[in-house]
Amino acid sequence: MAYVISSECISCGSCASQCPVEAISQGDSQFEINPDTCIDCGACAGQCPVSCISQG
């Protein structure tokens, strides 16, 4: 199951730089993870300073 970013996202972008498949991009109000591209590796979750990324 793909990871998701909750509304607590502060749009710092640190997660996007850690994604090996470039599944994370800036959305309208926060960063978003494309569930079709996400490989469920969890690299982004470990990088998030506000712990707002979890498995969906």
Biopython code that builds the backbone (N, CA, C, O; Angstrom):
import numpy as np
from Bio.PDB.StructureBuilder import StructureBuilder

atoms = [
    (1, "MET", "N", (0.840, -1.177, 0.000)),
    (1, "MET", "CA", (0.000, 0.000, 0.000)),
    (1, "MET", "C", (0.888, 1.244, 0.000)),
    (1, "MET", "O", (1.866, 1.311, 0.744)),
    (2, "ALA", "N", (0.555, 2.206, -0.816)),
    (2, "ALA", "CA", (1.349, 3.418, -0.961)),
    (2, "ALA", "C", (1.313, 4.274, 0.300)),
    (2, "ALA", "O", (0.371, 4.206, 1.091)),
    (3, "TYR", "N", (2.341, 5.067, 0.466)),
    (3, "TYR", "CA", (2.386, 6.016, 1.572)),
    (3, "TYR", "C", (1.522, 7.231, 1.226)),
    (3, "TYR", "O", (1.283, 7.520, 0.054)),
    (4, "VAL", "N", (1.059, 7.933, 2.256)),
    (4, "VAL", "CA", (0.262, 9.144, 2.080)),
    (4, "VAL", "C", (0.809, 10.242, 2.987)),
    (4, "VAL", "O", (1.454, 9.965, 3.999)),
    (5, "ILE", "N", (0.545, 11.476, 2.614)),
    (5, "ILE", "CA", (0.969, 12.636, 3.389)),
    (5, "ILE", "C", (-0.275, 13.277, 3.979)),
    (5, "ILE", "O", (-1.217, 13.601, 3.255)),
    (6, "SER", "N", (-0.278, 13.461, 5.293)),
    (6, "SER", "CA", (-1.447, 14.044, 5.966)),
    (6, "SER", "C", (-1.442, 15.570, 5.862)),
    (6, "SER", "O", (-0.495, 16.171, 5.354)),
    (7, "SER", "N", (-2.503, 16.171, 6.348)),
    (7, "SER", "CA", (-2.661, 17.622, 6.283)),
    (7, "SER", "C", (-1.672, 18.375, 7.176)),
    (7, "SER", "O", (-1.588, 19.601, 7.100)),
    (8, "GLU", "N", (-0.927, 17.663, 8.017)),
    (8, "GLU", "CA", (0.074, 18.318, 8.861)),
    (8, "GLU", "C", (1.330, 18.702, 8.072)),
    (8, "GLU", "O", (2.249, 19.304, 8.628)),
    (9, "CYS", "N", (1.374, 18.358, 6.787)),
    (9, "CYS", "CA", (2.524, 18.661, 5.932)),
    (9, "CYS", "C", (2.839, 20.160, 5.976)),
    (9, "CYS", "O", (1.947, 20.998, 5.848)),
    (10, "ILE", "N", (4.135, 20.483, 6.161)),
    (10, "ILE", "CA", (4.565, 21.878, 6.199)),
    (10, "ILE", "C", (5.222, 22.303, 4.875)),
    (10, "ILE", "O", (5.807, 23.383, 4.788)),
    (11, "SER", "N", (5.122, 21.461, 3.861)),
    (11, "SER", "CA", (5.639, 21.740, 2.509)),
    (11, "SER", "C", (7.123, 22.090, 2.485)),
    (11, "SER", "O", (7.544, 22.985, 1.751)),
    (12, "CYS", "N", (7.907, 21.387, 3.284)),
    (12, "CYS", "CA", (9.348, 21.642, 3.316)),
    (12, "CYS", "C", (10.077, 20.999, 2.133)),
    (12, "CYS", "O", (11.135, 21.473, 1.721)),
    (13, "GLY", "N", (9.504, 19.911, 1.585)),
    (13, "GLY", "CA", (10.098, 19.257, 0.429)),
    (13, "GLY", "C", (11.171, 18.238, 0.731)),
    (13, "GLY", "O", (11.720, 17.637, -0.192)),
    (14, "SER", "N", (11.489, 18.024, 1.999)),
    (14, "SER", "CA", (12.564, 17.079, 2.316)),
    (14, "SER", "C", (12.210, 15.655, 1.909)),
    (14, "SER", "O", (13.106, 14.866, 1.611)),
    (15, "CYS", "N", (10.943, 15.311, 1.889)),
    (15, "CYS", "CA", (10.513, 13.966, 1.492)),
    (15, "CYS", "C", (10.752, 13.727, 0.001)),
    (15, "CYS", "O", (11.182, 12.646, -0.400)),
    (16, "ALA", "N", (10.473, 14.733, -0.806)),
    (16, "ALA", "CA", (10.589, 14.578, -2.260)),
    (16, "ALA", "C", (12.015, 14.233, -2.682)),
    (16, "ALA", "O", (12.222, 13.445, -3.605)),
    (17, "SER", "N", (12.984, 14.819, -2.008)),
    (17, "SER", "CA", (14.376, 14.551, -2.379)),
    (17, "SER", "C", (14.816, 13.142, -2.011)),
    (17, "SER", "O", (15.814, 12.658, -2.544)),
    (18, "GLN", "N", (14.100, 12.471, -1.117)),
    (18, "GLN", "CA", (14.450, 11.122, -0.690)),
    (18, "GLN", "C", (13.777, 10.027, -1.516)),
    (18, "GLN", "O", (14.180, 8.866, -1.432)),
    (19, "CYS", "N", (12.773, 10.364, -2.302)),
    (19, "CYS", "CA", (12.019, 9.360, -3.052)),
    (19, "CYS", "C", (12.816, 8.838, -4.252)),
    (19, "CYS", "O", (13.153, 9.612, -5.149)),
    (20, "PRO", "N", (13.120, 7.541, -4.280)),
    (20, "PRO", "CA", (13.926, 6.991, -5.370)),
    (20, "PRO", "C", (13.190, 6.892, -6.704)),
    (20, "PRO", "O", (13.826, 6.719, -7.744)),
    (21, "VAL", "N", (11.862, 6.998, -6.692)),
    (21, "VAL", "CA", (11.093, 6.892, -7.937)),
    (21, "VAL", "C", (10.355, 8.180, -8.285)),
    (21, "VAL", "O", (9.498, 8.182, -9.168)),
    (22, "GLU", "N", (10.680, 9.276, -7.597)),
    (22, "GLU", "CA", (10.104, 10.596, -7.851)),
    (22, "GLU", "C", (8.578, 10.589, -7.817)),
    (22, "GLU", "O", (7.927, 11.185, -8.674)),
    (23, "ALA", "N", (8.011, 9.905, -6.811)),
    (23, "ALA", "CA", (6.558, 9.815, -6.667)),
    (23, "ALA", "C", (5.963, 10.988, -5.899)),
    (23, "ALA", "O", (4.741, 11.099, -5.801)),
    (24, "ILE", "N", (6.802, 11.866, -5.352)),
    (24, "ILE", "CA", (6.329, 12.963, -4.515)),
    (24, "ILE", "C", (6.498, 14.290, -5.250)),
    (24, "ILE", "O", (7.562, 14.586, -5.794)),
    (25, "SER", "N", (5.425, 15.084, -5.255)),
    (25, "SER", "CA", (5.481, 16.390, -5.905)),
    (25, "SER", "C", (4.656, 17.394, -5.116)),
    (25, "SER", "O", (3.823, 17.024, -4.288)),
    (26, "GLN", "N", (4.899, 18.667, -5.385)),
    (26, "GLN", "CA", (4.159, 19.733, -4.719)),
    (26, "GLN", "C", (2.750, 19.794, -5.284)),
    (26, "GLN", "O", (2.568, 19.947, -6.492)),
    (27, "GLY", "N", (1.756, 19.677, -4.419)),
    (27, "GLY", "CA", (0.361, 19.797, -4.825)),
    (27, "GLY", "C", (-0.117, 21.224, -4.627)),
    (27, "GLY", "O", (0.696, 22.136, -4.479)),
    (28, "ASP", "N", (-1.417, 21.425, -4.624)),
    (28, "ASP", "CA", (-1.972, 22.765, -4.461)),
    (28, "ASP", "C", (-1.644, 23.372, -3.106)),
    (28, "ASP", "O", (-1.277, 24.544, -3.021)),
    (29, "SER", "N", (-1.774, 22.579, -2.043)),
    (29, "SER", "CA", (-1.562, 23.127, -0.700)),
    (29, "SER", "C", (-0.471, 22.421, 0.090)),
    (29, "SER", "O", (-0.042, 22.918, 1.132)),
    (30, "GLN", "N", (-0.012, 21.258, -0.396)),
    (30, "GLN", "CA", (1.037, 20.505, 0.296)),
    (30, "GLN", "C", (1.623, 19.500, -0.671)),
    (30, "GLN", "O", (1.145, 19.358, -1.796)),
    (31, "PHE", "N", (2.665, 18.799, -0.231)),
    (31, "PHE", "CA", (3.246, 17.762, -1.083)),
    (31, "PHE", "C", (2.304, 16.566, -1.144)),
    (31, "PHE", "O", (1.551, 16.308, -0.205)),
    (32, "GLU", "N", (2.354, 15.839, -2.258)),
    (32, "GLU", "CA", (1.479, 14.683, -2.480)),
    (32, "GLU", "C", (2.298, 13.516, -3.009)),
    (32, "GLU", "O", (3.315, 13.709, -3.674)),
    (33, "ILE", "N", (1.843, 12.296, -2.705)),
    (33, "ILE", "CA", (2.495, 11.079, -3.189)),
    (33, "ILE", "C", (1.589, 10.425, -4.222)),
    (33, "ILE", "O", (0.413, 10.173, -3.960)),
    (34, "ASN", "N", (2.142, 10.153, -5.389)),
    (34, "ASN", "CA", (1.385, 9.472, -6.440)),
    (34, "ASN", "C", (1.332, 7.985, -6.091)),
    (34, "ASN", "O", (2.366, 7.317, -6.107)),
    (35, "PRO", "N", (0.153, 7.457, -5.777)),
    (35, "PRO", "CA", (0.058, 6.053, -5.347)),
    (35, "PRO", "C", (0.408, 5.053, -6.447)),
    (35, "PRO", "O", (0.761, 3.911, -6.153)),
    (36, "ASP", "N", (0.313, 5.471, -7.710)),
    (36, "ASP", "CA", (0.650, 4.577, -8.814)),
    (36, "ASP", "C", (2.160, 4.453, -9.015)),
    (36, "ASP", "O", (2.639, 3.481, -9.599)),
    (37, "THR", "N", (2.897, 5.437, -8.530)),
    (37, "THR", "CA", (4.346, 5.440, -8.682)),
    (37, "THR", "C", (5.064, 4.962, -7.427)),
    (37, "THR", "O", (6.146, 4.382, -7.517)),
    (38, "CYS", "N", (4.476, 5.198, -6.263)),
    (38, "CYS", "CA", (5.080, 4.838, -4.975)),
    (38, "CYS", "C", (5.390, 3.340, -4.914)),
    (38, "CYS", "O", (4.551, 2.508, -5.259)),
    (39, "ILE", "N", (6.614, 3.009, -4.467)),
    (39, "ILE", "CA", (7.014, 1.599, -4.355)),
    (39, "ILE", "C", (7.011, 1.122, -2.901)),
    (39, "ILE", "O", (7.522, 0.044, -2.597)),
    (40, "ASP", "N", (6.437, 1.923, -2.009)),
    (40, "ASP", "CA", (6.247, 1.527, -0.615)),
    (40, "ASP", "C", (7.567, 1.269, 0.112)),
    (40, "ASP", "O", (7.659, 0.349, 0.925)),
    (41, "CYS", "N", (8.584, 2.077, -0.178)),
    (41, "CYS", "CA", (9.886, 1.858, 0.450)),
    (41, "CYS", "C", (10.013, 2.540, 1.808)),
    (41, "CYS", "O", (10.789, 2.083, 2.647)),
    (42, "GLY", "N", (9.273, 3.618, 2.045)),
    (42, "GLY", "CA", (9.302, 4.309, 3.324)),
    (42, "GLY", "C", (10.419, 5.316, 3.504)),
    (42, "GLY", "O", (10.552, 5.893, 4.584)),
    (43, "ALA", "N", (11.223, 5.544, 2.487)),
    (43, "ALA", "CA", (12.325, 6.500, 2.609)),
    (43, "ALA", "C", (11.822, 7.894, 2.961)),
    (43, "ALA", "O", (12.469, 8.610, 3.725)),
    (44, "CYS", "N", (10.696, 8.276, 2.423)),
    (44, "CYS", "CA", (10.130, 9.601, 2.679)),
    (44, "CYS", "C", (9.683, 9.755, 4.129)),
    (44, "CYS", "O", (9.881, 10.813, 4.726)),
    (45, "ALA", "N", (9.094, 8.732, 4.689)),
    (45, "ALA", "CA", (8.564, 8.799, 6.053)),
    (45, "ALA", "C", (9.670, 9.055, 7.068)),
    (45, "ALA", "O", (9.471, 9.791, 8.035)),
    (46, "GLY", "N", (10.815, 8.461, 6.854)),
    (46, "GLY", "CA", (11.930, 8.659, 7.758)),
    (46, "GLY", "C", (12.541, 10.042, 7.674)),
    (46, "GLY", "O", (13.213, 10.482, 8.607)),
    (47, "GLN", "N", (12.320, 10.723, 6.583)),
    (47, "GLN", "CA", (12.895, 12.048, 6.360)),
    (47, "GLN", "C", (11.994, 13.178, 6.848)),
    (47, "GLN", "O", (12.484, 14.281, 7.089)),
    (48, "CYS", "N", (10.707, 12.940, 6.998)),
    (48, "CYS", "CA", (9.743, 13.993, 7.341)),
    (48, "CYS", "C", (9.981, 14.545, 8.758)),
    (48, "CYS", "O", (9.961, 13.786, 9.727)),
    (49, "PRO", "N", (10.209, 15.871, 8.880)),
    (49, "PRO", "CA", (10.481, 16.449, 10.204)),
    (49, "PRO", "C", (9.242, 16.559, 11.103)),
    (49, "PRO", "O", (9.377, 16.755, 12.311)),
    (50, "VAL", "N", (8.041, 16.437, 10.529)),
    (50, "VAL", "CA", (6.822, 16.535, 11.341)),
    (50, "VAL", "C", (6.048, 15.214, 11.371)),
    (50, "VAL", "O", (4.908, 15.166, 11.833)),
    (51, "SER", "N", (6.668, 14.159, 10.882)),
    (51, "SER", "CA", (6.079, 12.803, 10.906)),
    (51, "SER", "C", (4.654, 12.750, 10.362)),
    (51, "SER", "O", (3.765, 12.168, 10.982)),
    (52, "CYS", "N", (4.447, 13.359, 9.205)),
    (52, "CYS", "CA", (3.099, 13.368, 8.631)),
    (52, "CYS", "C", (2.919, 12.364, 7.490)),
    (52, "CYS", "O", (1.889, 12.373, 6.815)),
    (53, "ILE", "N", (3.917, 11.494, 7.271)),
    (53, "ILE", "CA", (3.829, 10.500, 6.197)),
    (53, "ILE", "C", (3.652, 9.120, 6.807)),
    (53, "ILE", "O", (4.407, 8.716, 7.692)),
    (54, "SER", "N", (2.644, 8.401, 6.324)),
    (54, "SER", "CA", (2.374, 7.057, 6.827)),
    (54, "SER", "C", (1.832, 6.192, 5.703)),
    (54, "SER", "O", (1.480, 6.692, 4.635)),
    (55, "GLN", "N", (1.769, 4.895, 5.949)),
    (55, "GLN", "CA", (1.203, 3.998, 4.963)),
    (55, "GLN", "C", (-0.297, 4.212, 4.897)),
    (55, "GLN", "O", (-0.973, 4.289, 5.923)),
    (56, "GLY", "N", (-0.811, 4.309, 3.673)),
    (56, "GLY", "CA", (-2.234, 4.563, 3.467)),
    (56, "GLY", "C", (-2.990, 3.340, 3.659)),
    (56, "GLY", "O", (-4.214, 3.344, 3.530)),
]
sb = StructureBuilder()
sb.init_structure("model")
sb.init_model(0)
sb.init_chain("A")
sb.init_seg("    ")
for serial, (resi, resn, name, xyz) in enumerate(atoms, 1):
    if name == "N":
        sb.init_residue(resn, " ", resi, " ")
    sb.init_atom(name, np.array(xyz, "f"), 0.0, 1.0, " ", f" {name:<3s}", serial, name[0])
structure = sb.get_structure()
